[in-house]
Amino acid sequence: MPSHLPRSLVRALTSVTLAGAVGLASPPGCEDDQEPGETATFVMARLEFITQPEPDGTVRGFDLDHVDHTAGSDASGCFKPDFVSPEGESGVDNQLSGLGAALVVFGAENVSTIVQSMVNDGTLLLIAEVGDLHDWRNDPHVTLRFRLGMGPVDVGTDSLLVPGQSFDPRPGYQFEATREASIRDGVLYVEAAEVTLPIQILGVDLDFPMLRGRGEFRLDEGEYTLDGRFGGYVPISAMNELVEDIYIASGMDEGLTNLVRSVLRGIADLSPRPDGGCDYMSAAMELGGVRAFVLE
């Protein structure tokens, strides 16, 4: 560079040259250059549908429709009151919690035992994948994907699946990941997730969809566990199919079958129609996951 140039100009040109060589820093908050995070994979060793309220009258679940009918109900909730959760959240939607009596009619008093046995024999292997994970304690942008696995299982002395097992993906039960997920203080918060669970009750196979779901799960990196709750919208049409299939398979009295159908229509509380009915029932389940691997 010619020596007659002012030193200040030389310094400025040198700075520009170095900046071009190493690249300019990304603006604050820009994540385009961030490396993809890890994927933490869990299989649900514990799966419990919430079909009863708690002894104190509270109900485990979530406010799914963001409308609080705890103090009173109206047409927007199909005139079904909401509940208060054990944690104190009002507006909780979980009409499945009132279905216990109808299940007794079917002879399925303990749905939780039925479902847990399906987990332990490997016929209901629900897998959760937390993707793009950079920090198990606080991460503003992660994903959650549910899918089902299949394969032989090992069950421990605690009657739960042993951590660290590998499974094949189950065809037809691979669901879209939601990006409406984040981690705050070790808790994974999820919106807009969905899953369909293949369940067998009284010898009848049922696909139990839970749509537009919300979840909260405590993550433990050291133990590699996921524990929490998931709730969602269940189409009443799916429940009606279950009643019809049980009626055909068991020869249940038609009058009793119609009574159960009426009960199901009566507990629908989401997505109101102009005629006053609702097309979906709220439901929730408790989940406990341990480390797993999916063989792609």
Residue pairs with C-beta under 8 A, 6 or more apart in sequence:
1 10
1 13
26 32
26 33
31 141
34 134
36 132
37 131
37 132
37 133
37 134
37 139
37 142
38 133
38 134
39 129
39 130
39 131
39 132
39 133
40 129
40 130
40 133
40 136
40 219
40 224
40 226
41 127
41 128
41 129
41 130
41 291
41 292
41 293
41 294
42 127
42 128
42 129
42 130
42 224
42 225
42 226
42 289
42 290
42 291
42 292
43 125
43 126
43 127
43 149
43 161
43 165
43 167
43 289
43 290
43 291
43 292
44 119
44 125
44 126
44 127
44 128
44 287
44 288
44 289
45 119
45 160
45 161
45 163
45 288
45 289
45 290
46 116
46 119
46 160
46 286
46 287
46 288
47 115
47 116
47 119
47 124
47 126
47 285
47 286
47 287
47 288
48 112
48 115
48 116
48 285
48 286
48 287
49 96
49 111
49 112
49 115
49 283
49 284
49 285
50 59
50 60
50 61
50 94
50 96
50 97
50 283
50 284
50 285
50 286
51 96
51 97
51 99
51 100
51 103
51 111
51 112
52 97
52 100
53 59
53 83
53 97
53 98
54 60
54 86
56 86
57 84
58 83
58 84
58 85
58 86
59 83
59 84
59 85
59 92
59 94
59 97
60 85
60 86
60 92
60 94
60 97
60 229
60 284
60 286
61 83
61 85
61 92
61 93
61 94
61 97
61 229
61 231
61 282
61 283
61 284
62 85
62 89
62 92
62 93
62 94
62 214
62 216
62 229
62 231
62 284
63 82
63 89
63 90
63 91
63 92
63 93
64 93
64 212
64 214
64 231
64 232
64 233
64 270
64 282
65 76
65 77
65 93
65 270
66 91
67 76
67 77
67 82
67 91
68 82
68 90
68 91
69 76
69 77
69 80
69 81
69 82
69 91
70 81
70 82
70 83
70 84
70 90
70 91
70 92
72 81
73 79
73 80
73 81
73 82
75 272
75 276
76 272
77 269
77 270
77 272
77 278
78 268
78 269
78 270
78 272
78 276
78 277
78 278
80 95
80 267
80 268
80 269
80 278
82 90
82 91
82 92
82 93
83 92
83 93
83 94
83 97
84 90
84 92
85 92
93 231
93 269
93 270
93 282
94 231
94 282
94 283
94 284
95 267
95 268
95 269
95 281
95 282
95 283
96 234
96 267
96 281
96 282
96 283
96 284
97 284
98 267
99 263
99 267
101 263
102 260
102 263
102 264
103 109
103 111
105 256
105 259
105 260
106 201
106 202
106 246
106 260
107 202
108 114
108 201
108 202
111 201
114 199
114 200
114 201
115 124
115 199
118 124
118 199
118 200
119 125
119 126
119 161
120 153
120 155
120 159
120 160
120 161
121 153
122 150
122 151
122 152
122 153
123 198
123 200
124 148
124 197
124 198
124 199
125 148
125 149
125 150
125 151
125 153
125 167
125 170
126 146
126 148
126 195
126 197
126 287
127 146
127 147
127 148
127 149
127 167
127 292
127 294
128 144
128 145
128 146
128 217
128 226
128 287
128 289
129 143
129 144
129 145
129 146
129 147
129 177
129 294
130 142
130 143
130 144
130 181
130 188
130 219
130 226
131 142
131 143
131 144
131 145
131 177
132 141
132 142
132 143
133 139
133 142
133 183
135 183
136 183
136 186
136 219
136 221
137 183
137 185
137 186
137 221
138 183
138 184
138 185
139 182
139 183
140 182
140 183
141 179
141 181
141 182
142 181
142 182
142 183
142 188
143 177
143 178
143 179
143 181
144 177
144 178
144 181
144 188
144 190
144 193
144 215
145 175
145 176
145 177
145 178
146 175
146 193
146 194
146 195
147 169
147 170
147 173
147 174
147 175
147 294
148 169
148 170
148 173
148 174
148 197
148 198
149 167
149 168
149 169
149 170
149 292
149 294
150 167
150 168
150 169
150 170
151 165
151 166
151 167
151 168
153 161
153 162
153 165
154 161
154 162
154 165
155 161
155 162
156 162
160 288
160 290
161 290
162 290
163 224
163 290
163 291
163 292
164 290
164 291
164 292
164 293
165 292
165 293
166 292
166 293
166 294
166 295
167 292
167 293
167 294
167 295
168 294
168 295
169 294
169 295
169 296
173 196
173 198
175 194
175 195
175 196
176 194
178 190
178 191
178 192
178 193
178 194
180 190
180 191
180 192
180 193
181 188
181 189
181 190
181 191
181 193
182 188
182 189
183 189
183 219
186 218
186 219
186 220
187 216
187 217
187 218
187 219
187 228
188 215
188 216
188 217
188 218
188 219
188 226
188 228
189 215
189 216
190 213
190 214
190 215
190 216
190 217
190 230
191 213
191 214
192 212
192 213
193 213
193 214
193 215
193 230
193 232
194 209
194 210
194 211
194 212
194 213
194 232
195 209
195 210
195 213
195 230
195 232
196 207
196 208
196 209
196 210
197 207
197 208
197 210
198 205
198 206
198 207
198 208
199 205
199 206
199 207
199 208
200 206
201 242
201 246
202 246
202 249
202 250
203 249
203 250
204 242
204 245
204 246
204 249
205 245
206 238
206 241
206 242
206 245
207 238
208 234
208 238
209 232
209 234
209 235
209 238
210 230
210 231
210 232
210 233
210 234
210 283
210 285
211 232
211 233
211 234
211 235
211 280
212 232
212 233
213 230
213 231
213 232
213 233
214 230
214 231
214 232
215 228
215 229
215 230
215 231
216 228
216 229
217 226
217 227
217 228
217 229
217 230
217 287
217 289
218 226
218 227
218 228
219 225
219 226
220 226
220 227
224 290
224 291
225 288
225 289
225 290
225 291
226 287
226 288
226 289
227 287
227 288
227 289
228 286
228 287
229 284
229 285
229 286
229 287
230 284
230 285
230 287
231 282
231 283
231 284
231 285
232 282
232 283
232 284
233 270
233 271
233 280
233 281
233 282
234 280
234 281
234 282
234 283
235 279
235 280
236 264
236 265
236 268
236 278
236 279
236 280
236 281
237 279
239 264
239 281
240 261
240 264
243 257
243 260
243 261
243 264
244 257
246 252
246 257
247 254
247 257
264 281
265 277
267 281
268 277
268 278
268 279
268 280
268 281
269 278
269 280
269 281
269 282
270 278
270 279
270 280
270 281
270 282
271 278
271 279
271 280
272 278
273 279
